[in-house]
Amino acid sequence: MESLWKLTYLLEPASLALIATAISVAYASASRALDYGKEMERNLDFSEASITLDHSQALMIPLASSCSLLLMFYLFSSVSHLVTAFTTVASVMALFFCLSPYTTYLKTRFNLMDPFVSRCCSKSFTRLQGLLMVFCITTVLAWLVSGHWLLNNILGISICIAFVSHVRLPNIKICALLLVCLFVYDIFWVFFSERFFGANVMVSVATQKASNPVHTVANKLSLPGLQLITKKLELPVKLVFPRNLLGGIVPGSSPGDYMMLGLGDMAIPGMLLALVLFFDNRKHKDANVPSDVSPSKRRNYVWYAVTGYGVGLVAALAAGILSQSPQPALLYLVPSTLGPVMYLSWLRNELWELWEGSGPILNEKARLLEV
């Protein structure tokens, strides 16, 4: 009974914020991927088209992730400045990608003039895009100086959305292969890595902070305001919410405690959501379903996947609370998202269609140009 009482911690503001944010980000990633695909198809602009994974790439992702995990575990202090610099550039690009549609909307909505400025990387660069780039750089610099958890989350969400939009799954067969491999990967590095490496590799890497290169440079140059620059940074590779969010401190925790969720635990299910969202969109387009039909009546696969994601996420957090130990989130998220989609598609006699996939792949430039 006492153990069940601990589950009330799920109602803490930090827990609710983490759950709501993760579900929203997973769906937003899939939605942005669909819009980005339509945009590329409409503009016939394949220079930034997405990468669609095949069997070998799906198998390589867990292996490459394992190598990166070990590298960060053993050499993080040596490469932390390099990792931070790479993350900074990636964050600027991801934030720019996520905010670009809003500048386009504002330009269209208010009929704004957006004069051409220059060309960058074979693409036109307008004044609004330049202002947006300045805003993105300023946001990332603010994160480098302050290290605030909210800015960290904003950049992490941007990276997640950009990743799901550019790296896609062609069918449920490749999706199942990738998810099962990452399912094993997550379980091994959380539960069994300590037996081989003397420490929980996944937890060690997830909780360590990077040295802030801005603070290092400012310290060597004896610049004023050094005390305002954080020495260590939480890299935007995870969502973090303080346990004392809105004053709701969990008993036994300190104000410095955080709840965390890795970006992979949103991005990988987000790739599945993107796949079924593409499938739903194509099925409704082929069937000429009216746009005024409510989403609930369309029986879209994506809503079952989103619901499963929420259930799996709550189960992962509950297991962590009850066991008082870190949990591999994909242990719960893979069955709760992949299972309902495959079962429902089997009931509807659409499993084979989802299994093999159909329709053109956006990143096959030659094939699309031929079409």
Disulfide bonds with the S-S distance in Angstrom:
none
